Amino acid sequence: MSRREELAERLAAVEGRIAAACEAAGRSRDEVQLIVVTKFFPRSDVDLLAELGMRDLGENREQEAAAKLADGGPPSGVRTHFIGQLQSNKAGAVTRWADVVQSVDRPKLVGALARGAEAAGREVTALVQVDLDPAGGTGRGGAAPADVPALADAIASSPLRLGGLMAVAPLGADPEPAFARLAALAEALRADHPEASWISAGMSGDLEAAVRHGATHLRVGTAILGDRPSHR
């Protein structure tokens, strides 16, 4: 089987899971956008995924993504998402290629991203990453839920576009309570910022739970690309 055929088969399987989850939740498949996370996979996979119709691709590491996209930028028509933890001094570099930054977790990052986007002459959508780990948890990153309103206000009043919220379910725990909490936070956010409609939640192992709790964007890597190659 060629790599293209392998990716097509895996994509079809994930699409089947998403469609079934949407049907079970009483939602339209059109309400949920799939983002394929290509961290640690080569540019050739990015191009194949674009050929297969994928229009949203995600990266976790600025240096890797910049190198991967250096040759001609992202494929035509592809929206690129940065979804990893981000240092402020890398924010300007990320805005040169990312259309969406899903991992904004502190006010300092808002200013750095805004300056980078303005310097690059690009419109960048920013999501607030929410920390849903219990007290003493492993720390998947994100702002404390109590800090979400102020951080969202900072994004909305900057040159960035406020997209909504992103979160990762706690490691080794039932994702249902975490995603339910995220849905409640998103509803509260939309009361103040109706345009902030994104709920980015759910990955290869828990996408069904995310769909049940209103996720609008799913970030799937392993289920489509396979196990990550060893990082050099």
C-alpha positions in Angstrom: 0.0 0.0 0.0 1.3 3.4 -0.9 1.5 6.2 1.7 -1.2 8.0 -0.1 -3.5 5.0 0.0 -2.6 4.5 3.7 -3.5 8.1 4.6 -6.7 7.9 2.5 -7.8 4.7 4.4 -7.0 6.2 7.8 -8.8 9.4 6.9 -11.9 7.5 5.9 -11.9 5.6 9.2 -11.7 8.8 11.2 -14.3 10.5 9.1 -16.5 7.5 9.8 -16.0 7.9 13.5 -16.8 11.6 13.4 -19.9 11.0 11.3 -21.1 8.4 13.8 -20.4 10.7 16.8 -22.2 13.5 15.2 -25.2 11.3 14.4 -25.3 10.0 18.0 -25.1 13.6 19.4 -27.8 14.8 17.1 -25.4 17.2 15.3 -24.7 17.8 11.7 -21.3 16.6 10.4 -20.9 20.1 8.9 -20.6 21.5 12.5 -17.3 19.8 13.1 -14.0 20.6 11.4 -11.1 18.0 11.3 -7.6 19.3 11.8 -4.9 16.8 11.0 -1.9 17.2 13.3 1.3 16.6 11.3 3.9 17.0 14.1 7.1 14.9 13.4 5.8 13.9 10.0 7.4 15.1 6.7 6.3 17.7 4.2 5.4 14.9 1.8 2.6 13.9 4.2 1.4 17.5 4.3 1.2 17.6 0.5 -0.6 14.2 0.4 -3.2 15.3 2.9 -3.8 18.4 0.9 -4.3 16.3 -2.2 -6.8 14.2 -0.3 -8.8 17.3 0.5 -7.7 18.2 4.0 -7.9 22.0 4.5 -6.8 22.3 8.1 -3.4 21.1 9.3 -1.8 21.5 12.7 1.8 21.8 14.0 3.1 21.8 17.6 6.7 23.1 17.2 7.6 26.4 15.6 11.0 25.4 14.4 9.9 22.1 12.8 6.9 23.8 11.2 8.9 26.7 9.8 11.3 24.3 8.2 8.5 22.1 6.8 6.7 25.0 5.3 9.8 26.9 4.1 9.6 25.5 0.5 6.7 27.5 -0.9 4.7 27.8 2.3 1.6 25.7 3.1 -0.2 23.9 0.2 -2.7 26.2 -1.6 -6.0 26.4 0.3 -4.7 24.9 3.5 -5.2 26.7 6.9 -2.4 26.1 9.3 -2.9 25.9 13.1 -0.2 26.2 15.8 -1.4 24.1 18.7 1.7 23.6 20.9 2.9 25.6 23.9 4.5 28.8 22.7 7.3 30.9 24.1 6.8 34.7 23.7 10.1 35.1 21.8 8.8 32.6 19.1 5.4 34.3 18.7 6.5 36.5 15.8 8.0 33.6 13.9 4.8 31.6 14.3 2.6 34.4 12.9 4.6 34.3 9.6 3.0 30.9 8.8 0.2 30.1 11.2 -3.3 31.3 10.4 -4.6 30.1 13.8 -2.8 30.0 17.2 -4.8 27.7 19.4 -2.6 27.8 22.5 -2.8 31.4 23.9 -2.5 31.0 27.7 -1.2 34.3 29.0 -1.5 38.1 28.3 2.1 38.5 27.3 1.6 36.1 24.4 -1.3 38.2 23.1 0.9 41.2 22.7 3.7 39.3 21.1 1.4 37.6 18.6 -0.4 40.8 17.8 2.9 42.5 17.0 4.0 39.6 14.9 0.8 39.5 13.0 0.9 43.2 12.3 4.5 43.0 11.2 3.7 40.2 8.8 0.6 41.9 7.5 -1.5 38.8 8.3 -4.8 38.1 10.1 -4.3 35.6 12.8 -7.0 33.9 14.8 -6.2 33.2 18.4 -7.9 30.7 20.8 -7.6 30.7 24.6 -6.2 27.4 25.8 -7.9 26.4 29.0 -6.2 24.2 31.6 -8.7 21.5 32.6 -6.3 19.4 34.7 -7.3 18.8 38.3 -5.3 20.4 41.1 -1.9 18.7 41.2 -2.4 17.3 37.7 0.3 16.6 35.1 -0.1 20.0 33.5 -1.2 19.9 29.8 -0.9 23.7 29.6 -3.4 26.5 29.4 -4.9 29.3 31.4 -6.8 28.8 34.6 -10.6 28.8 33.9 -11.0 31.9 36.1 -8.5 33.8 33.8 -10.3 33.0 30.6 -12.6 36.1 30.4 -9.7 38.6 30.9 -7.5 36.8 28.4 -10.3 36.6 25.8 -10.9 40.4 26.3 -7.3 41.0 25.7 -7.3 39.1 22.4 -10.6 40.7 21.3 -9.2 44.2 21.9 -6.0 43.4 20.0 -5.4 43.1 16.2 -5.9 39.3 16.6 -9.2 37.7 15.9 -10.7 35.9 18.9 -11.7 32.4 17.8 -12.9 30.7 21.0 -11.4 28.1 23.4 -9.1 25.1 23.1 -8.3 22.4 25.7 -6.7 19.0 26.1 -8.4 16.4 28.3 -6.5 15.4 31.4 -4.2 12.5 30.9 -5.5 9.2 32.1 -8.9 10.5 33.2 -12.4 10.3 31.8 -12.6 13.2 29.3 -16.4 13.7 29.7 -16.3 16.0 32.8 -13.4 18.0 31.3 -15.2 18.5 28.0 -18.5 19.4 29.8 -16.6 22.0 31.7 -15.1 23.4 28.5 -18.5 23.6 26.9 -19.8 25.6 29.9 -16.8 28.0 29.7 -17.4 28.4 25.9 -21.1 29.2 26.5 -20.1 31.9 29.0 -17.5 33.3 26.6 -20.0 33.6 23.8 -22.3 35.7 26.0 -19.6 38.4 26.0 -18.0 37.6 22.6 -20.6 36.0 20.2 -18.0 35.7 17.5 -15.9 33.3 19.6 -17.6 30.2 18.4 -14.8 27.7 18.3 -14.4 24.8 20.7 -11.2 23.0 19.9 -11.2 19.7 21.8 -10.8 16.0 21.1 -8.0 14.0 19.7 -7.5 10.5 18.3 -8.6 8.7 21.6 -11.4 11.0 22.7 -13.0 12.7 19.7 -16.4 11.1 20.3 -16.6 12.6 23.8 -15.6 16.0 22.4 -18.3 15.8 19.8 -20.9 15.0 22.4 -19.9 18.2 24.3 -20.1 20.5 21.4 -16.5 20.5 19.9 -16.4 22.4 16.6 -12.8 21.4 15.8 -11.0 18.1 16.4 -7.2 17.8 16.4 -6.3 14.3 15.2 -2.8 13.0 14.5 -2.0 9.4 15.3 -5.3 7.9 14.1 -4.6 9.4 10.6 -0.8 9.5 10.3 0.1 6.5 12.5 2.6 6.3 15.4 4.9 9.3 15.4 8.4 8.6 14.1 11.3 8.9 16.5 12.1 12.6 17.0 15.7 13.4 16.1 
